[in-house]
C-alpha cells in the first residue's frame, strides 16, 4: 500500500476520513464541508449511533461539486494515552474500505494538534490491516478483490515522514513473518525458509550462517536432528546477525525461534482434523526472521542475532520413537516420551549452540510450543516465562505498547522435577497438568549460568480465526512489533 503525508487535501477522487475525539465539536471537525454536507454528516452519525469511541465509524456520502464523496467519521475516544489508539483507527478504516471500490483514502487530521508519530501510526494501522496473501487464488469475485491501495494523511506535521520510515521497516518485518506463516509446507520448508530470508534481507548488512545436517551432526545436535530424521526435508539451523551498535564487539541480544515447518506429531501422530494448521508451527522462527528484517531495515543501533531451528516433523520408518534417548548438544540426555513434544527438542539444541557461539547476556526464545498455553490464556496473550524479573518486565512493557500482549507464568523447582526421567537426565514431556510450565522448565535446563533468559509460548497468537485490529483472518505477524520495541526501548545506544 502506498503511504504519503500532505499539508492539505489532494485533488481528485478519494474517500475522506475525519477523526473525532469525544470532546470535539462536530461542526468544527466538519468545517471543510458546506452547510448541507455538515448537516447530512451529523444526521448520519446520529442515525448510526456514532458514539466516538476508539475506531468506531459512521459513514455517509456528501455532495462535492458534481460528484459524491464518501465520508467516514472515525472515533478517537476520550483517552489520549492509549498507546495503540492510532493504529486501531487506521486498521478500522482499512478494514472498512479495503474491498469497497475506493482506491484512495485521505485521513484529515487538521485541527487535532497531533504529531507525525500519530500520523505514521494511522498509516501503519491501515497498511498492516490491508495485508493479504492472494498468491494462490486463481478465481476471486470482483467484490472480494482489494481496491484500496493508497493512504494519504493530511495535517500530520513535518516529522511524519521520518516517523513513517520506522513504521515502514516494522511493516516489512511483519509482512515477512505473515508470509512465512501463511505459506503451505510444500512451499516453505527448512531449505526454502532459509532461501526466502536470504532473498528478503539481501543488501541490508545481515550476516548469515547456515548449518546443514552434516554440520549439526558433527556438533552433536542430536535432539534437533532426532525430530527431523523422519522427514525427506533436511533440517537447517539459520543464524542471522545484525551488528548495528557503536561497539561491534558488544554482546548481542539473541533471539531463538522454533521453526517446525510442518508438524504431524511424528510417531505420536496428531489427529487428522485440523492438522493442516500445523504449517504455522514455525511461527516462532517466522517472528525472529521478521524481527531481523525490521531491525536491519531501520538500521537499529543494537547488536542482535536471530537463530531459527528449522525442521519438519514426520512419521517414517526412520522416525524417532517414543522411548528413544538422545544426547543433546549440551551433553544432557533426553528420554523422548512424546514425539509431538518436538519443539523443545529443536530449541534446546539451538539455544545451546547460540550460547556457545555468541556468549549472550540476554536470550529470548519464541515458540508455538504447547496447546496448553491456549487452554491457559486463550488467544489474547502469549505466555511469558523468565529467569530474570527485569527482562520479564521489559518484555511485558513492550507487549502492552505494541499490542503483542504477554502474561507472565510461574516456574520453579516443583515443576522442574516433573521433567526428571528414570533413565536419562530428563524427559521431553511431563504430565498433562501445567504443560506449558513444564515445557518452559525443560528449556530452562539448557540456559547457562549468567544468561538472562525468557521463553515466549505464542501458540495462540501467530494465527487468528477472526479478524483483529491489524490483521484479517490468518497470520497475525505476532512477535515482530514486540521484539522491535524491546530492542528500541532497551538495547539501542
N, C-alpha and C positions, 0 to 999 in steps of 0.2 A: 504494500500500500504506500502510495506517495504521500509524504507529510511535508507541509510548509507552514510558515508563520508570516503574518502580514499585519500592517498597521491599520488597514481598513478593508472592508468587504470587497471582494473582487467583482468583476462584471460577469454576466452570463448566467447560465443555469446552475443552480445548486440548491440543496436543502439547507435551511438555516436553523441552527440550534442556538437558543438563548438560555444560558444557565441562570437560575433564580434562587437566591437564598431565602430562608424562611422569613427574614425580616424585611426583604426588599419590597418597595412599592412596585407593583407590576407595571403600572403606567410608565415609570421611569425606565424599566428594563426594556419596554417596547417602544421607546421614544423614536426609534428609527422607522417605525411604521406610520402610515397615515391614520387618521382618526377611525376610519371604518375598520382598518386592519387591527388596530388595538382593541376595539370593541369586540370584534369577532374572536380574536385570540383569547380575550378574557372570558367570554361566554363559553368557548370551547373548553377552557381549563376548568371552569366550574362544572360543566356537564360531565367531564371525565374525573371529577373529584380529585383534581390535582392538588395534592397537599404539600408539595415542595420537598418531600423527604428525599434523601440522597438517592439519585439515579432514577427517580420517578419521572415519567414522561407524559406530557399532554401534546397531542398532535392535531394540527388543523392545516388548512390551506388559506392563504390570503392573496388578494389581488395585488399584482405588481405590474403596472403598465398594462400590456395586452395579454399577460400570462398570469398563471397562478404559481405561488411559491409555497413549497411545503415548509411549514414552520413547526418546530418542536421546542416546547418549553421543557427544560430538564432541571430537576430539583438539586439543590446543593445542601439541603437540610439546614439545621440551625447550629451544627457543630463545625468549627473551623479547624479543630485539632485532629480530625480523622485522617490518619496517615494515608489511607488508600482511597480517600474521597474522590479525587480527580480521576484516578484510574477507573473507578466504578462508573463515573459519568461517561467517560469515553467508551467504556465497554458497553454500557446500556445503549448509547446512541448507535454504535456499530451494529449491535445485535438487531436493533430496530430497522436499520436501513440496508443491511448487507445485501439482501435479495429483493429490495423494494423497487428496483428500476432506477433509483438515484445513483449517479456516478460520482458526485462530489458533495461533500459535507463541509459546511462552513460553521464553525463554532465561534460565536462572537462574545468575547469576554470584556468588551469595552465597558468601562464604568464599574467594574468589580474590584479594582485595586488588587489584582493578583500578579504574581511574578512569573518569570519564564519557566520556573520549575513546575508550577501548576499547569501551565500551558503544555509543557512537554509530557506531563503525566496524563493529561487528557488524550493527547495524541497517541501515547503509548497504549493506553487502555483500548482505544479504538483499533489500533493496528493489531494488538495481541488478540482481541476478541474476533477479529476478521480472519484469523489464520484458518486455512482449510487445506486439506490434502486430498485433492481430487485426481491424483495421478492415474488411478486405476479405473476411473469412471469413464465409460465409453458412451453411455446414454444418460443424460441428465435433463429433466424437464426444464424448459426455459425459465419458468418462475422459480426454480430451485438454484439457478446459477447465480453466483455472486455478481453484483454490478458495481457496488461501491468500491472505488479504487483510489480515492484521493480525499484527504482531510486537510483543511486549511484552518488554522487557529488564528483568530484576529484579536489584537489587543493584549498579547501575552508579554510584551516588554522586549527590551533589546537583548536580554540574555536567554531568550527562548531557544535559539539555535544551538548554543553551547550546551544547554541542558538536554536538548534532544539528542545530541551526539552521544551522550552517556546512555540515554534510554534506548537509542537505536542499537548500540552494542549489546545491551541486555536482550533486546528483542531478537537479535541474531542468534544469541546463545539459546534462548528459549525455543526458537524455531527449529534449531538443530536437534534439540532434545525431543521435541514433539515428533519430528520427522523420524528419528531413530526408533522411538517407541511405537509409532504408528505402523511402520513398515512390517510386512509379514516376514516370518522366519526363513522363508525360502529366498528372500532378498537380502535381509540383514542377518548375518551370522558372524562368527568371530572374525573371519578374514575380511569380509566386506564392511563390517563395523569399523575396522582399522582404516581401510581404504577411504571410507567416506569421511572420517575425521581428518585424515591427511589432506584430502581434497579441499574440504571446507576451511581448513586452517592454514592452507598454503600461503606463504608470503607474510605471515603475521609475526614470525620470530619464535614460534613454539618449536622446541626441540623434541623429537620423537625417539623413543627407544621401544623396540618391539621384540618380545621373546616368543619364539615358536616352541613347538612341543619338545624337540630335542634339547633346546636350551633349558627349558624348565625341568626336564627330566634330569639333566646333568646337575642342576642345582638342588634337586631333591624336593620339588614341589608336588609331592605325591597326593596331597589332599585335593588340590585343584585338578590334577590330572586324573584322579580317580573318578571325578564327576564326568569328565569329558570322554572317557575311554569307550563308552558305548555308542558314540556318535561318529558318523562319517565326516563330520565337520571338525577339523583340527582346532584346538584351542589357541588362544593368544593372550599374552599379557601386554597391554599397551600402557606406556608411560609418556605423558605429555608435560614438558617442563617449560614454565614461563618465568623468566628472570627479569623482573621489572623494578626491583628495589635498587636503591642507590648502591648498596653493597651486594654485588652478585654472589658473594660467598655466604651471605646471611642464610640461616636455616630456613628452608621453605615450609609453608603450610602444606600438608599432604592430604589430598582427598582421594579416597579409595571407593570405587563403585563396583557393586555386584553386576556382572554382565552375563546372565544366563539368557542367551538369545532365544531359546525355547526350552521350556521345562515340562517334560512329560511326567516327571517324578522318578524316572528311571525304573528300576525293577519294582520299587514301591509305587507303582503307577497310579496316577491321579484318575478320578472318574472322568468319563468321556465328556459329560455335559460341562460346557464352559472351558474346556481345555484350550480352545482357540485363543483365549485371552492371555495365555502364558507366553505369547510373543512379547509382552511387555515386562517380562521378568528381568529384563535388563535395564529397568528404569533408573536404578542407581548409577550404573555406568553411563546411561544417557544423560543424567543430570550432571555428572562430572565432566563429560565431554562438552556439554553446552556451557558450563561454567568457564571452562578453559577458553572457549571461543569468545565468550563475553569479556573476560578479563584481558585477553590479548587484543581484542578489537578496540577497547578503550584505553589500552596501554596502562593497565593498572600498575601502580608503583609498589609492587609486592612480589615476592618470590613464591610461586605456587606450583605444586606438582599434582597432576591428576593421573590416577592409575586405575585402569579398568581390567578386571579379571574376566575374560571372555570365554565362555564355554557353551555347549549345547548338551542338555541332559536327556539322554535317550536310552530306551531298553534295547538290549542286544545280547548276543551270546558272549560278548567280551565285557559286558557292562559290570560295574561294581555291584556286589550283592550285600544285602543286609547281613551283618555279622563279620564282614571283612574288617581288617585292621590296616590302617595306612599310617605311614610316618610323614608328618608334615615337614615343611621347610625349617621350622623352628626346632625340629628334633623331637617334639612331643608326638605321642602316638594317639590315634583316634580310632575307637571302635564305631563303625558305621551301623547304627541301629536302623536308620531310615534313609534310603537314598533320595527321598524327597526333601530331606533337610540338607540340601546340597549347597545353598548359597553361602552358608557359614564355612563350608569346606573350601570354597573358592576364595572367600575373603580372608581366611586365616593365613593362607599362603601369600596372598597379595599384600596383606598388612605386614607380614614378617619380612618380605622382600623390600617393601617400602622403607621400613625402619633400618634395615641393613644397608640399603643403598643411599638414603638421604639423611639419616640421623635427625628426624624432625623433632621439634618441640611440641608441635600440635599435629594431630592426625584425626581426621573425621572420615568415617565410612558411611555410605548410604546404600540401602538395600531394600528391595521389596522382599523382606525376609520371611515374615510369618503372617498367616491368616489370622492368628490370634491377636495381632495388632489391630485388625479391623474389628474384631469382636470387642476389643477394649475401647477403641476410640472412634469407631465408625470411619466416616470419610471426611472428618472435619480437621483432624490433627495428625501429624506424623509423630511417632514415638521418639522421644529423646532419652538416651541413656548415656551417662558420662561418669568418668572417674574424677572429673575436675569441676568444681562448682562454678568457677569463674568462666570457663569455656561454655558450660551449660547455660549460664546466664546470658552470655553474648549471643549464643545461637537462638535462645528463646526471644531475645530482643529483636534480632534480625527477622525472625519469623513474624512477629507482630507487625513490624514496619512494612513488610512486603506482602503479607497475606499468606505466606507459606508457613502456616502456624505449626508449632511444636508443643508437645505436652511431655514434661519430664516424668519418667517412670522410675521405680525403685530398683536397686541392685543390692547385692550383699552376699555374705558367706552362706546363708541358709539356701539361697537359690543356687549358688555356685556348686555346693555339694551335691545337688541333684544331678549334676553332669558327670560325676565320677563313674568310671567303668570298672567292672570287676576284673577285666583282663588287660586294660590299656590305661593310659593316663587320663583319658576322658572318653565320653561317648558323644555322638553328634546330635542326639535327640533325647530329651528328658520326658517327664510326664506331661500330660495334656495341660494341666493347670499351670498358669504362669508361663505359657510357651514363649512369649516374646521376651520375657525377662531371662529365662534360662538360655535362650539363644544369644542374648547380649552378654551374659556371663561367660558363655563359651568363647565368644570373641575376645572378651577381656583377658582371657588366659594367654593371649598372643600379643598383648601390649607390654612393651618393655618398660622397665623402671625409668621414671622421669618423663615419660611421654604423656602429654595431656591429650586425652582421647575422648571422642564422642561417637556414638553409634546412632544413626538415624534410621529407624524402621519405617519406611514410607510405602508400605504395601497398599494402603488405602488411598494414596494420594496421586499416583502417577497417571491414573486413568479414571475418567468420570463417566458415569452412565446418564448424567443430565448436565445441561449447560451450567456454567458458572459465570462469575463476573468477567473473567478474562479468557474463557475458553468455551467452545461448543462441546458437545458430547465427544469423548475420546481423550487423546493425550493432553495433559494439562501443562507439561513443562515444569512441574513442581521441583523445587530444589535449586534451580538456577538463580532466581532472584534472591533467595535466602543466602546462598553461599557468596554471591557477588556482594551483597550488602554486608555480610560478615567480614569479608576481606576489606571492603571500603572503609568500614567503621573502625576496624581494629588492627589491621595489618599493613595499611599503606602509610608510607612515611611522608 
